[in-house]
Amino acid sequence: MPTLTPNVGIYAIGDVVLAEFSGDGHEQDGTRPAIVVGKVAALNMATVVPLTKSIESKRFPLTVTIKKHTVNGLDQDSVALVYQVTVMDGRFIKRKFGCLNPTELAEVKTLLKAHFLLT
């Protein structure tokens, strides 16, 4: 199997990354920030939650506002679209911005549990 770059192994759960989405319909599309919520480094695959700058998206269920701050590297407040969690090849993750703080990551994890009906 050929080596793919970049390797998702360099990213941690809670990292805010720049990712390239290719969505259809109501799915997110284009290059945008995302939160790494899972990874399988051996397969160079990451599970990510896309972010949007459209604060109006907060009206949808399974979303959480992520305020910009120096640690996460965002340039403006964003909304994590947890209901659009997806798996992507590591080649579509371009770079790291920063990481969520523990409170933000806990909120995202809580919504992921609700999304997948986990206890």
MOBEL-V285198 format. One record per backbone hydrogen bond with DSSP energy under -1.0 kcal/mol. CO is the residue of the C=O (numbers start at 1). NH is the residue of the N-H. E is the energy in kcal/mol with one decimal. If there is no record, write none. Layout:
<<CO,NH,E> <CO,NH,E>>
This chain:
<<7,10,-1.9> <8,11,-2.1> <12,15,-2.2> <14,100,-2.8> <15,36,-2.6> <16,97,-3.6> <16,98,-1.5> <17,34,-2.2> <18,94,-3.1> <19,32,-2.7> <21,30,-2.2> <24,27,-2.3> <30,21,-2.8> <32,19,-3.0> <33,51,-2.4> <34,17,-2.8> <35,49,-2.2> <36,14,-3.4> <38,47,-2.7> <40,43,-1.4> <40,45,-1.7> <44,90,-3.4> <45,40,-2.9> <46,88,-2.9> <47,37,-3.1> <47,38,-1.3> <48,86,-2.5> <49,35,-2.5> <50,81,-2.7> <52,79,-2.8> <53,55,-1.3> <54,57,-2.1> <55,58,-1.9> <56,59,-1.7> <57,60,-1.9> <62,83,-1.1> <64,80,-3.2> <66,78,-2.5> <69,73,-1.5> <71,99,-1.9> <78,66,-3.3> <79,52,-1.9> <80,64,-1.3> <80,82,-1.4> <81,84,-2.2> <82,85,-1.7> <86,48,-3.2> <88,46,-2.6> <89,92,-2.2> <90,93,-1.7> <92,20,-2.7> <95,18,-2.9> <98,16,-2.7> <101,105,-2.5> <102,106,-2.1> <103,107,-1.9> <104,108,-2.2> <105,109,-2.6> <106,110,-2.3> <107,111,-1.9> <108,112,-2.3> <109,113,-2.3> <110,114,-1.9> <111,115,-2.7> <112,116,-2.4> <113,118,-3.0>>
